[in-house]
Amino acid sequence: MTELPKLILTREHIQQGLTPKELASRCRSGALFRVRQGVYVDGGVWRALHPWDQYRVRVSAAAETFVAPTIFARHSAASVWRIPTIGFRRPVHALTLQNDGGRSRAGVLRHYAPPAGSTCVRRDGLLVTGRVRTVLDLAAFSPFIEAVVPLDHVLKPDVAQRLPALTKEMLLAGIEGNYTMAAARRIRRAVEFADPRSGSAGESYGRALIWAAGFPVPELQYEFRDGSGLVGYTDYYWNGVRVAGEFDGVEKYVKPDYLNGRTASQAVVDEKDRENRIRALGNGMVRLVWADLIAAGLLERKLAAAGVPRRRARSAR
């Protein structure tokens, strides 16, 4: 887990004799980065952070500038829980008890929540909605293809944070009394589709896009064996047409947990050998990367070229 940088507060540095002009000069030179008014971080550390960690820093920076205690929600609560979401350039999300339709100010979007249902927990020094409410809110107010990602994640244990898996029953039980009928339908639809067998955010997002594009939902973590024994498990498999699919996120070739003592080049060779053994069993193979999920039409073309048939015309997203 990435360690977040220390926040540098203007009010503290002015007390130490550093003027606003000097802070501005350090920002221009790149030595500091201004997260929001009155809050800075080391510039080099900021540039080295992943976008999702930068967003998490923005949440902490917002908390430092609020006078009253604030409950963070939706994508902001998810970032504190380390629940993956899709997209990075989002406002900070917080709750308000004033039913005025929500308002945005200084990069913070506030959403009305009835006082009776506005429970929260303290995590990493911040007040956030609980895990169940966080992912239900995302399912209620995010596009279906994005909502699947956090739902898949919480259905399996978070080993790094020692958090147990949630169940679909627990999620569905959290709907009653908290959402409109339309929002409840969106949540139930996403929860039904969610699958704890998904191995990463990219795999989850890809599966949702595959469904939205009109292709059959593949089997997940499909086991292959040949005369030498276990070949491995593929992220996707379409049994009817014998096509396997793999989502190749960069983590597979750089993260120690995935490398398991191998070099990146060894991991590439092993992956190619595994693919050859799967193909030798009479299967096709399609490999997907993040660019295939982002570029319009690219995912559909790759699946069609691999022989995966559409079950129907592409649905509207």
C-alpha positions in Angstrom: 0.0 0.0 0.0 1.4 3.4 -1.0 2.3 5.7 1.9 0.7 9.1 1.3 2.8 12.2 1.5 2.6 14.6 4.5 0.3 17.6 4.0 2.0 21.0 4.2 -0.5 23.5 5.6 -0.2 27.2 4.8 -1.3 28.3 8.3 1.4 26.3 9.9 4.2 27.6 7.7 3.2 31.2 8.0 3.5 30.8 11.7 7.1 29.5 11.1 7.9 32.6 9.0 7.3 31.3 5.5 5.3 33.8 3.5 2.6 33.1 0.9 4.9 34.6 -1.7 7.6 32.1 -0.9 5.1 29.2 -1.0 3.9 30.3 -4.4 7.6 30.5 -5.6 8.2 26.9 -4.5 5.1 25.8 -6.4 6.3 27.5 -9.6 9.7 25.7 -9.2 8.0 22.4 -8.7 9.3 21.9 -5.2 5.8 22.0 -3.9 2.4 21.1 -5.4 -0.8 23.0 -4.3 -3.5 20.4 -3.7 -6.1 23.0 -2.8 -6.1 26.4 -1.2 -4.0 26.3 1.9 -2.7 22.7 1.4 0.5 21.6 -0.3 2.6 18.5 -0.7 6.2 17.8 -1.8 6.2 18.3 -5.6 8.4 15.3 -6.4 6.4 13.0 -4.2 3.2 14.1 -5.8 4.4 13.5 -9.3 5.4 10.0 -8.3 2.0 9.0 -7.0 -0.5 7.0 -9.0 -3.6 9.0 -10.0 -5.8 7.1 -7.5 -3.3 8.0 -4.7 -3.4 11.6 -5.8 -7.1 11.6 -5.5 -6.9 10.1 -2.0 -4.5 13.0 -1.0 -7.2 15.5 -2.3 -9.7 13.9 0.1 -7.3 14.4 3.0 -6.5 17.9 1.9 -10.2 18.8 1.8 -10.7 17.4 5.3 -7.9 19.7 6.6 -9.7 22.8 5.3 -13.2 22.0 6.6 -14.3 23.6 9.9 -17.0 21.1 10.8 -16.6 17.3 10.8 -17.4 15.9 7.3 -18.6 12.5 6.2 -16.9 11.6 2.9 -18.9 9.4 0.5 -19.0 7.7 -2.9 -15.6 7.7 -4.7 -14.0 9.6 -1.8 -15.0 7.1 0.8 -14.0 4.3 -1.7 -10.5 5.9 -1.9 -10.2 5.8 1.9 -11.3 2.2 2.0 -8.9 1.4 -0.9 -11.8 0.2 -3.0 -11.0 0.6 -6.7 -13.1 2.8 -8.9 -13.0 3.9 -12.5 -11.9 7.4 -13.4 -9.5 9.8 -11.6 -10.6 13.4 -12.3 -13.5 13.5 -9.9 -14.6 16.0 -7.3 -14.3 15.1 -3.6 -17.7 13.7 -2.5 -19.2 14.5 0.9 -22.6 14.3 2.6 -24.8 17.2 3.6 -27.9 17.2 5.8 -29.4 20.1 3.9 -31.8 18.8 1.2 -31.0 21.4 -1.5 -30.2 19.1 -4.3 -26.5 19.0 -3.6 -23.9 21.7 -4.3 -20.3 21.9 -5.4 -17.8 24.3 -3.9 -14.0 24.4 -4.1 -13.9 21.0 -5.7 -16.2 19.3 -3.2 -19.6 17.9 -4.3 -22.0 17.5 -1.5 -24.9 15.1 -1.5 -28.0 15.1 0.7 -28.4 12.3 3.1 -31.2 12.1 5.7 -29.8 12.5 9.2 -31.4 9.2 10.3 -29.4 7.2 7.7 -26.1 9.2 7.8 -24.1 6.7 9.8 -20.3 6.7 9.3 -17.1 5.2 10.6 -13.7 6.7 11.3 -10.9 5.4 9.1 -7.4 6.8 8.7 -8.6 9.8 10.7 -11.5 10.6 8.3 -15.2 10.1 8.7 -16.5 8.0 5.8 -19.5 5.9 4.9 -19.2 2.2 5.7 -18.1 -0.2 3.0 -21.7 -1.4 2.3 -23.1 2.1 1.9 -20.1 3.2 -0.1 -20.4 0.5 -2.8 -24.2 0.8 -2.8 -23.9 4.5 -3.4 -21.5 3.9 -6.3 -23.9 1.3 -7.8 -26.8 3.7 -7.4 -25.2 6.8 -8.9 -22.5 5.5 -11.3 -22.9 3.9 -14.7 -23.3 0.1 -14.5 -20.0 -0.6 -16.2 -18.2 1.4 -13.5 -20.3 0.1 -10.5 -19.3 -3.5 -11.2 -15.6 -2.8 -10.2 -16.1 -1.8 -6.5 -18.8 -4.5 -6.1 -16.5 -7.3 -7.4 -13.8 -6.0 -5.0 -15.8 -6.1 -1.8 -17.2 -9.6 -2.5 -13.8 -11.1 -1.7 -11.5 -10.5 1.4 -9.2 -7.5 1.3 -6.1 -9.4 2.6 -3.9 -6.3 2.6 -6.3 -4.4 4.9 -7.5 -7.5 6.8 -11.1 -6.8 5.9 -13.6 -9.7 5.4 -15.6 -10.2 2.2 -19.0 -8.8 2.0 -21.9 -11.0 0.7 -24.5 -10.1 -1.8 -27.1 -10.6 0.9 -25.4 -8.0 3.1 -25.4 -5.6 0.1 -29.0 -6.1 -0.8 -30.0 -5.7 2.8 -28.5 -2.2 2.8 -30.9 -1.0 0.1 -34.1 -0.8 2.1 -35.1 2.8 3.1 -32.0 4.4 1.7 -32.7 4.7 -2.0 -35.4 5.5 -4.5 -37.0 2.6 -6.4 -35.0 3.5 -9.5 -31.7 3.6 -7.6 -32.6 0.3 -5.9 -33.2 -1.3 -9.3 -29.8 -0.1 -10.5 -28.1 -1.5 -7.4 -29.8 -4.9 -7.6 -28.8 -5.2 -11.3 -25.2 -4.4 -10.5 -25.0 -6.7 -7.4 -26.5 -9.6 -9.4 -23.8 -9.2 -12.1 -20.9 -8.8 -9.6 -18.6 -11.8 -9.2 -15.9 -12.3 -6.5 -13.8 -14.4 -8.9 -12.7 -11.3 -10.8 -8.9 -10.8 -10.2 -8.5 -7.1 -10.7 -10.3 -3.8 -11.4 -9.3 -4.1 -15.1 -10.9 -7.6 -15.3 -14.1 -6.4 -13.7 -14.3 -3.3 -15.9 -13.6 -5.4 -19.0 -16.3 -8.0 -18.1 -18.9 -5.2 -17.7 -17.9 -3.6 -21.0 -18.0 -7.0 -22.7 -21.6 -7.4 -21.5 -22.6 -3.9 -22.4 -21.1 -4.4 -25.9 -23.5 -7.3 -26.5 -21.1 -10.2 -26.1 -21.8 -13.2 -23.8 -20.4 -12.9 -20.3 -17.3 -15.2 -20.1 -16.6 -17.7 -17.4 -14.0 -16.5 -14.9 -10.9 -18.1 -13.7 -11.3 -21.1 -16.1 -9.0 -24.0 -15.4 -6.8 -25.6 -18.2 -5.0 -28.9 -18.0 -3.0 -30.8 -20.5 -0.8 -34.0 -20.5 1.7 -32.3 -18.3 -0.8 -31.2 -15.7 -2.2 -27.8 -14.7 -1.6 -25.2 -17.3 -3.2 -22.4 -15.3 -6.4 -20.3 -15.1 -7.5 -17.6 -17.6 -9.3 -14.5 -16.7 -12.1 -15.1 -19.2 -13.3 -18.1 -21.2 -16.1 -18.5 -23.8 -16.7 -22.2 -23.7 -19.1 -22.3 -26.6 -16.5 -21.0 -29.1 -13.4 -22.2 -27.1 -11.8 -18.7 -26.8 -9.8 -17.8 -23.7 -9.2 -14.2 -22.7 -6.6 -12.5 -20.5 -6.5 -9.0 -19.2 -2.9 -7.9 -19.1 -2.6 -5.1 -16.5 0.9 -3.7 -15.9 0.9 -5.3 -12.4 1.3 -8.7 -13.9 4.9 -7.8 -15.0 6.0 -5.4 -12.3 4.4 -6.1 -9.0 6.4 -8.5 -6.6 3.2 -10.3 -5.7 2.6 -11.3 -9.3 6.3 -11.9 -10.2 6.8 -14.3 -7.3 10.6 -13.9 -7.4 10.9 -13.8 -11.2 12.2 -11.0 -13.4 9.8 -9.2 -15.6 11.3 -10.9 -18.7 10.9 -14.3 -17.1 7.2 -13.5 -16.4 6.7 -12.6 -20.1 8.3 -15.9 -21.2 6.2 -17.9 -18.8 3.1 -16.2 -19.9 3.9 -16.9 -23.6 4.5 -20.6 -22.7 1.2 -20.8 -20.9 -0.6 -19.3 -23.9 1.0 -21.8 -26.2 -0.1 -24.7 -24.1 -3.7 -23.3 -24.0 -3.7 -22.9 -27.8 -2.4 -26.4 -28.2 -5.5 -27.6 -26.5 -7.5 -26.2 -29.4 -8.4 -22.8 -27.9 -8.1 -19.3 -29.3 -6.8 -16.5 -27.2 -7.5 -12.8 -27.0 -5.4 -10.5 -24.8 -6.8 -7.2 -23.5 -5.1 -4.2 -22.0 -6.4 -0.9 -20.5 -6.2 0.8 -23.9 -8.6 -1.7 -25.4 -11.2 -0.8 -22.7 -10.8 3.0 -23.3 -10.6 3.4 -27.1 -14.0 3.4 -28.7 -14.8 0.2 -30.6 -11.4 -1.5 -30.0 -12.7 -4.0 -27.5 -15.5 -5.1 -29.8 -13.2 -5.5 -32.8 -10.7 -7.6 -30.8 -13.4 -9.9 -29.5 -15.0 -10.3 -32.9 -11.7 -11.0 -34.5 -11.1 -13.7 -31.9 -14.4 -15.4 -32.8 -16.5 -14.3 -29.8 -20.1 -13.9 -31.2 -22.4 -11.1 -30.1 -25.5 -12.3 -28.2 -27.3 -9.2 -29.4 -26.8 -5.6 -30.7 -24.5 -3.4 -28.6 -26.5 -1.8 -25.7 -26.4 1.9 -24.9 -24.0 2.7 -22.2 
